[in-house]
Amino acid sequence: MFLIAVSGCVYVFTDEIRPLVYKDRLFVKPERKEKIPLTKLLKVAQDTLGSDKVITRIEMNNAPDRSVVFRSQKNNLEGLTHWDYFEYYYRVYINPYTGKVIYIEDSENEFFQLVLGLHMRMLFGEKVGHYVVGYSVMLFFIILLSGFYLWLPKKWSVKSIKNNFAIKRNTKFKRLNYDLHRILGLYAFFVLLLISITGLVWAFDWVQDSVRYVANGGKTIPKAIPLVSDTLQSKGMSGLDHSYQSTRALYPSAYSYLVLLPAKASSTINILAYTKDWNRYDRVLLVHDRYSGKQLAATSFENLNNGDKAYQLNFDLHTGAYLGLFGKMLAFFASFICSTLPVTGFYIWWGKRKKDKSVNRKVKSVVVSPSSGV
């Protein structure tokens, strides 16, 4: 939990930190001309990586001074470690005005990806790490509830309120450590409870299904039927440029677009238009035929049932992004407090362990003492 909390503290501000530390690859000089069509940029990115590393996603910020990012990723679910989990993972950054490759990123070893791998899988592969983190969070959730129960005063009075809401100063380290554990834990309790629940939604299907079922008012959520392209051709994505341009025409003020490229000949081109820069739930999914570019469907957050809304909100609730920068700060400080709880809690346990041993030695000494009359 210490490692999960620390990595969470770092990762919560990834969107704010990346543009600062990766300025050379994320930003370009705007030019007074049309950007190169997406299909041509895709070909440049694919030729750069080679045909054995298929491009699966395209990330585009709507600002005129941003590069286009092409992602190629293939996972091995049976891999034991973080490095076995990815067969390959690359990002290619391209200048949309010139078509020049700015940077080729080995994302498997990129800093923020390593932090995310630590947070989600403890740098194990999915097969092991998923359950290591999942059951750790489940136990932490139980500890949170039991800790809150132990914190509750037996009687509410001015003295109990002072003792249970304020850290006692000018005291011994043992008492200070105890206060830091229970009082800081209290202040972060509700935020950590929410972070734990949203983490469990990703960790276990039964938690996800339960949350969606409850959020939908006890009504079963029907499974979505995947759409397929209207026509089948031997290869290619001739409708990519039309799909992207029509999406931009519909949502010209969107913060960014994420293009999910089809994996099969019958699959569609799916484009996510993110309308805000501070959250991910407020987005529109547009489904297009890969060959003609014809729009087949469009789904916004408002169109979803309550169960799907709850699931789409999960990321923003987990990171605090639902409340913008203020929410992220709440999540950061709560995660920081969370990282201290295993340390202060261990010290409390260790002190009781030493105390118990001391008491046992005294009891044995009384039992065998000749002066005791035994």
DAZIMO-V699959 format. One record per residue. RES is the residue in one small letter. SS is DSSP state (a for helix, b for strand, c for the rest). PHI is phi in whole degrees, -180 to 180 (none if undefined). PSI is psi in whole degrees, 0 to 359 (999 if undefined). Layout:
res->(RES | RES)
ss->(SS | SS)
phi->(PHI | PHI)
psi->(PSI | PSI)
This chain:
res->(m | f | l | i | a | v | s | g | c | v | y | v | f | t | d | e | i | r | p | l | v | y | k | d | r | l | f | v | k | p | e | r | k | e | k | i | p | l | t | k | l | l | k | v | a | q | d | t | l | g | s | d | k | v | i | t | r | i | e | m | n | n | a | p | d | r | s | v | v | f | r | s | q | k | n | n | l | e | g | l | t | h | w | d | y | f | e | y | y | y | r | v | y | i | n | p | y | t | g | k | v | i | y | i | e | d | s | e | n | e | f | f | q | l | v | l | g | l | h | m | r | m | l | f | g | e | k | v | g | h | y | v | v | g | y | s | v | m | l | f | f | i | i | l | l | s | g | f | y | l | w | l | p | k | k | w | s | v | k | s | i | k | n | n | f | a | i | k | r | n | t | k | f | k | r | l | n | y | d | l | h | r | i | l | g | l | y | a | f | f | v | l | l | l | i | s | i | t | g | l | v | w | a | f | d | w | v | q | d | s | v | r | y | v | a | n | g | g | k | t | i | p | k | a | i | p | l | v | s | d | t | l | q | s | k | g | m | s | g | l | d | h | s | y | q | s | t | r | a | l | y | p | s | a | y | s | y | l | v | l | l | p | a | k | a | s | s | t | i | n | i | l | a | y | t | k | d | w | n | r | y | d | r | v | l | l | v | h | d | r | y | s | g | k | q | l | a | a | t | s | f | e | n | l | n | n | g | d | k | a | y | q | l | n | f | d | l | h | t | g | a | y | l | g | l | f | g | k | m | l | a | f | f | a | s | f | i | c | s | t | l | p | v | t | g | f | y | i | w | w | g | k | r | k | k | d | k | s | v | n | r | k | v | k | s | v | v | v | s | p | s | s | g | v)
ss->(c | a | a | a | a | a | a | a | a | a | a | c | c | a | a | a | a | a | a | a | a | c | a | a | a | a | b | c | c | c | c | c | c | c | c | c | c | a | a | a | a | a | a | a | a | a | a | a | a | c | c | c | c | c | c | c | b | b | b | b | b | c | c | c | c | b | c | b | b | b | b | b | b | b | b | c | c | c | c | c | b | a | a | a | a | b | b | b | b | b | b | b | b | b | c | c | c | c | c | c | b | b | b | b | b | b | a | a | a | c | a | a | a | a | a | a | a | a | a | a | a | c | c | b | c | a | a | a | a | a | a | a | a | a | a | a | a | a | a | a | a | a | a | a | a | a | a | a | a | a | a | c | c | c | c | c | c | a | a | a | a | a | a | a | a | c | c | c | c | c | c | c | a | a | a | a | a | a | a | a | a | a | a | a | a | a | a | c | a | a | a | a | a | a | a | a | a | a | a | a | a | a | a | c | a | a | a | a | a | a | a | a | a | a | a | c | c | c | c | c | c | c | c | c | c | c | c | c | c | c | c | c | c | c | c | c | c | c | c | a | a | a | a | a | a | a | a | a | a | a | c | c | c | c | c | b | b | b | b | b | c | c | c | c | c | c | c | c | b | b | b | b | b | b | c | c | c | c | c | c | c | c | b | b | b | b | b | b | c | c | c | c | c | c | b | b | b | b | b | b | a | a | a | c | c | a | a | a | a | a | a | a | a | a | a | a | a | a | a | c | a | a | a | a | a | a | a | a | a | a | a | a | a | a | a | a | a | a | a | a | a | a | a | a | a | a | a | a | a | a | a | a | a | a | a | a | a | a | a | a | a | a | a | a | a | a | a | a | c | a | a | a | c | c)
phi->(none | -60 | -70 | -63 | -68 | -64 | -65 | -66 | -58 | -71 | -76 | -62 | -107 | -58 | -63 | -85 | -85 | -54 | -62 | -83 | -88 | -116 | -60 | -68 | -104 | -92 | -118 | -132 | -86 | -63 | -125 | -87 | -158 | -68 | -74 | -66 | -54 | -62 | -63 | -71 | -65 | -62 | -64 | -62 | -65 | -67 | -65 | -66 | -86 | 99 | -69 | -82 | -120 | -75 | -72 | -114 | -142 | -130 | -111 | -134 | -83 | -75 | -68 | -71 | -104 | -112 | -79 | -101 | -111 | -109 | -112 | -124 | -146 | -139 | -106 | -118 | -66 | -93 | -62 | -84 | -117 | -56 | -80 | -83 | -65 | -96 | -71 | -162 | -157 | -132 | -123 | -115 | -100 | -128 | -74 | -72 | -90 | -110 | 79 | -82 | -75 | -86 | -159 | -113 | -103 | -83 | -66 | -59 | -111 | -70 | -55 | -68 | -71 | -66 | -63 | -65 | -63 | -68 | -69 | -92 | -138 | 57 | 63 | -90 | -77 | -63 | -62 | -99 | -61 | -57 | -84 | -60 | -73 | -59 | -74 | -64 | -67 | -63 | -64 | -64 | -60 | -66 | -63 | -59 | -65 | -68 | -64 | -65 | -64 | -67 | -72 | -54 | -66 | -69 | -135 | -87 | -150 | -60 | -66 | -67 | -63 | -64 | -72 | -102 | -122 | -127 | -80 | -75 | -94 | 50 | -131 | -69 | -60 | -61 | -71 | -62 | -62 | -62 | -65 | -60 | -69 | -82 | -84 | -64 | -61 | -65 | -64 | -97 | -55 | -69 | -68 | -67 | -63 | -67 | -62 | -65 | -63 | -66 | -68 | -68 | -60 | -79 | -77 | -132 | -61 | -67 | -71 | -59 | -63 | -66 | -63 | -66 | -66 | -66 | -63 | -90 | 73 | 80 | -100 | -67 | -93 | -67 | -74 | -73 | -91 | -65 | -82 | -127 | -64 | -66 | -125 | -114 | -123 | -67 | -166 | 96 | -138 | -65 | -92 | -62 | -63 | -65 | -61 | -68 | -66 | -67 | -66 | -64 | -67 | -74 | -130 | -69 | -99 | -61 | -71 | -157 | -130 | -124 | -99 | -99 | -78 | -69 | -92 | -125 | -63 | -96 | -76 | -101 | -92 | -109 | -122 | -101 | -105 | -89 | -83 | -123 | -90 | -113 | -147 | -118 | -77 | -83 | -143 | -122 | -102 | -116 | -106 | -127 | -68 | -70 | -100 | -94 | 81 | -65 | -75 | -99 | -165 | -146 | -134 | -106 | -60 | -66 | -81 | -77 | -74 | -63 | -66 | -70 | -62 | -60 | -69 | -68 | -79 | -56 | -62 | -69 | -72 | -67 | -95 | 86 | -64 | -58 | -104 | 72 | -62 | -61 | -65 | -65 | -66 | -60 | -64 | -63 | -68 | -65 | -67 | -64 | -62 | -58 | -67 | -83 | -62 | -63 | -73 | -67 | -66 | -64 | -65 | -63 | -62 | -65 | -65 | -68 | -63 | -66 | -65 | -62 | -64 | -64 | -64 | -63 | -66 | -66 | -63 | -63 | -65 | -66 | -65 | -95 | -73 | -63 | -75 | -82 | 86 | -86)
psi->(327 | 314 | 321 | 317 | 315 | 315 | 327 | 321 | 317 | 317 | 338 | 332 | 26 | 316 | 332 | 329 | 322 | 313 | 338 | 316 | 340 | 37 | 324 | 334 | 339 | 340 | 146 | 169 | 119 | 144 | 154 | 63 | 166 | 147 | 153 | 139 | 148 | 323 | 323 | 320 | 321 | 319 | 320 | 314 | 318 | 319 | 328 | 318 | 333 | 157 | 343 | 352 | 92 | 134 | 130 | 336 | 153 | 126 | 127 | 120 | 141 | 347 | 145 | 346 | 22 | 147 | 166 | 133 | 125 | 129 | 133 | 120 | 135 | 127 | 153 | 103 | 345 | 356 | 143 | 323 | 174 | 321 | 338 | 333 | 322 | 118 | 321 | 153 | 108 | 151 | 135 | 122 | 125 | 140 | 118 | 347 | 327 | 339 | 10 | 137 | 121 | 316 | 143 | 115 | 127 | 87 | 337 | 326 | 11 | 144 | 308 | 332 | 324 | 320 | 317 | 320 | 324 | 318 | 320 | 330 | 8 | 30 | 19 | 177 | 176 | 321 | 323 | 309 | 325 | 318 | 329 | 312 | 317 | 311 | 332 | 316 | 323 | 316 | 321 | 321 | 317 | 318 | 322 | 312 | 316 | 324 | 320 | 321 | 317 | 331 | 327 | 124 | 146 | 323 | 136 | 123 | 173 | 319 | 317 | 323 | 317 | 318 | 334 | 354 | 349 | 141 | 128 | 126 | 169 | 50 | 176 | 157 | 324 | 317 | 322 | 316 | 318 | 315 | 319 | 322 | 308 | 327 | 316 | 323 | 323 | 313 | 330 | 0 | 306 | 324 | 316 | 327 | 317 | 317 | 320 | 314 | 314 | 329 | 321 | 332 | 322 | 330 | 324 | 129 | 323 | 330 | 315 | 313 | 322 | 315 | 316 | 321 | 314 | 316 | 332 | 15 | 28 | 13 | 137 | 136 | 120 | 145 | 138 | 138 | 119 | 138 | 156 | 161 | 147 | 320 | 153 | 132 | 170 | 322 | 173 | 170 | 68 | 342 | 5 | 310 | 317 | 321 | 314 | 316 | 321 | 325 | 317 | 324 | 323 | 323 | 69 | 337 | 11 | 149 | 317 | 167 | 142 | 117 | 120 | 110 | 147 | 141 | 338 | 165 | 332 | 357 | 161 | 167 | 121 | 127 | 127 | 124 | 112 | 118 | 339 | 155 | 353 | 2 | 170 | 349 | 328 | 81 | 164 | 132 | 121 | 128 | 128 | 150 | 133 | 339 | 317 | 339 | 4 | 134 | 126 | 331 | 159 | 131 | 124 | 172 | 322 | 335 | 347 | 155 | 167 | 328 | 315 | 328 | 316 | 318 | 320 | 334 | 347 | 314 | 314 | 328 | 322 | 320 | 352 | 357 | 343 | 328 | 19 | 210 | 323 | 316 | 321 | 323 | 320 | 314 | 322 | 308 | 325 | 319 | 323 | 315 | 320 | 322 | 336 | 335 | 317 | 328 | 307 | 324 | 321 | 321 | 321 | 314 | 318 | 321 | 319 | 326 | 315 | 322 | 317 | 320 | 320 | 318 | 318 | 321 | 321 | 319 | 316 | 322 | 320 | 321 | 320 | 359 | 129 | 329 | 351 | 346 | 4 | 999)
